[in-house]
């Protein structure tokens, strides 16, 4: 994908804000485009944004996420978050989400 000036920073900012929320035991549901699309993580504690690619109205944010399973064993996995240029479903209700023009459409491990 072609990198677009400005859009990348907004997608990056939305993703960074989302991960700050979920790694401090807060709910990140408001960052998703639709509540049906939410991906849940068990005990996420640390993240690193590896790369942001954007073009048109979409962006892919690649992230390394450290979490654990229900038994407490550490898990480090790379994820791709597919983001869309639109306000998140709960953006009007949540100040943190409303600042960004991108929402999370879906996520998958890579």
C-alpha positions in Angstrom: 0.0 0.0 0.0 1.1 3.5 -0.7 1.8 5.7 2.4 -0.3 8.8 2.5 0.8 12.0 4.3 -1.2 12.8 7.4 -3.5 9.8 7.3 -0.8 7.5 8.7 -0.4 9.7 11.7 -4.1 9.7 12.4 -4.4 5.9 12.1 -1.2 5.6 14.2 -2.7 7.9 16.8 -6.0 6.0 17.0 -4.1 2.7 17.3 -1.8 4.1 20.0 -4.7 5.5 21.9 -6.5 2.1 21.7 -3.5 0.2 23.0 -3.0 2.6 25.8 -6.5 2.0 26.8 -6.4 -1.8 26.7 -3.0 -2.1 28.4 -4.2 -0.1 31.4 -7.2 -2.3 32.0 -9.7 -0.1 30.2 -12.2 -1.1 27.6 -11.2 -0.5 23.9 -14.6 -1.3 22.4 -15.2 2.3 21.5 -12.4 2.3 18.9 -14.1 -0.3 16.7 -16.2 0.6 13.7 -19.0 -1.7 14.9 -19.5 -3.4 18.2 -19.8 -6.7 16.4 -16.2 -6.5 15.2 -14.5 -6.3 18.6 -11.4 -8.5 19.2 -10.7 -9.2 22.9 -7.3 -9.8 24.4 -6.7 -11.5 27.8 -4.6 -9.4 30.1 -2.7 -7.2 27.5 0.2 -5.4 29.1 2.6 -4.1 26.6 2.6 -3.1 22.9 4.8 -1.9 20.1 3.5 -0.4 16.9 5.7 -2.0 14.2 4.4 -0.4 11.0 1.6 1.7 9.6 0.5 1.4 6.0 -2.2 3.5 4.5 -3.9 4.3 1.3 -7.2 5.8 0.4 -9.6 5.3 3.3 -7.9 2.3 4.9 -4.8 1.6 7.0 -3.1 -1.4 8.4 -1.4 -1.1 11.7 1.0 -3.9 12.6 1.5 -4.3 16.3 3.5 -6.6 18.6 1.3 -7.3 21.7 2.3 -8.9 24.9 -0.5 -10.5 26.9 -1.1 -13.8 28.7 -3.5 -16.7 28.5 -6.0 -17.6 31.2 -3.3 -19.7 32.9 -1.0 -16.7 33.2 1.5 -17.9 30.6 3.0 -15.0 28.6 2.1 -14.6 24.9 3.8 -12.3 22.5 2.2 -12.1 19.1 2.1 -9.8 16.1 -1.2 -8.5 15.0 -2.6 -6.6 12.0 -5.3 -4.1 12.8 -7.3 -3.1 9.7 -8.6 0.4 10.2 -11.1 2.4 8.2 -11.3 6.2 7.8 -14.5 6.9 9.6 -15.6 7.7 13.2 -15.9 4.8 15.6 -19.4 3.9 16.6 -18.9 5.3 20.1 -16.8 8.3 19.1 -19.5 10.9 20.1 -19.5 9.4 23.7 -15.8 8.9 24.3 -13.4 11.9 24.2 -10.3 9.6 23.5 -12.0 8.0 20.5 -13.6 11.2 19.0 -10.2 12.8 18.2 -9.4 10.3 15.5 -10.9 9.8 12.1 -10.0 6.1 12.0 -11.8 3.1 13.6 -10.7 -0.5 13.9 -12.6 -2.7 11.4 -11.0 -6.0 12.4 -7.8 -7.6 13.6 -5.9 -10.8 12.9 -2.7 -12.4 14.0 0.0 -12.5 11.3 
